[in-house]
Amino acid sequence: MPPWLYPILAVLTFIPFWIFLPKFRLPSWFAIFCLTPFTVIPLLWVMAFRERVKIPGID
């Protein structure tokens, strides 16, 4: 992958997470975690099962 492509993909991933996270009762700043590839999957999992997942300090 060309080195200039990663920042573009990171921003294109960051913006939707910044918008959608408050709808799942999560802080918007959690979108920072989507900048690394291995944290996007757990963040999507938390969003998918938000009714079942309890996060200490937030719930």
Secondary structure in CASP SS format (residue, H / E / C, confidence):
PFRMAT SS
TARGET T0000
AUTHOR 0000-0000-0000
METHOD secondary structure of the structure
MODEL  1
M C 1.00
P C 1.00
P C 1.00
W C 1.00
L H 1.00
Y H 1.00
P H 1.00
I H 1.00
L H 1.00
A H 1.00
V H 1.00
L H 1.00
T H 1.00
F H 1.00
I H 1.00
P H 1.00
F H 1.00
W H 1.00
I H 1.00
F H 1.00
L H 1.00
P H 1.00
K H 1.00
F H 1.00
R C 1.00
L C 1.00
P C 1.00
S H 1.00
W H 1.00
F H 1.00
A H 1.00
I H 1.00
F H 1.00
C H 1.00
L H 1.00
T C 1.00
P H 1.00
F H 1.00
T H 1.00
V H 1.00
I H 1.00
P H 1.00
L H 1.00
L H 1.00
W H 1.00
V H 1.00
M H 1.00
A H 1.00
F C 1.00
R C 1.00
E C 1.00
R C 1.00
V C 1.00
K C 1.00
I C 1.00
P C 1.00
G C 1.00
I C 1.00
D C 1.00
END
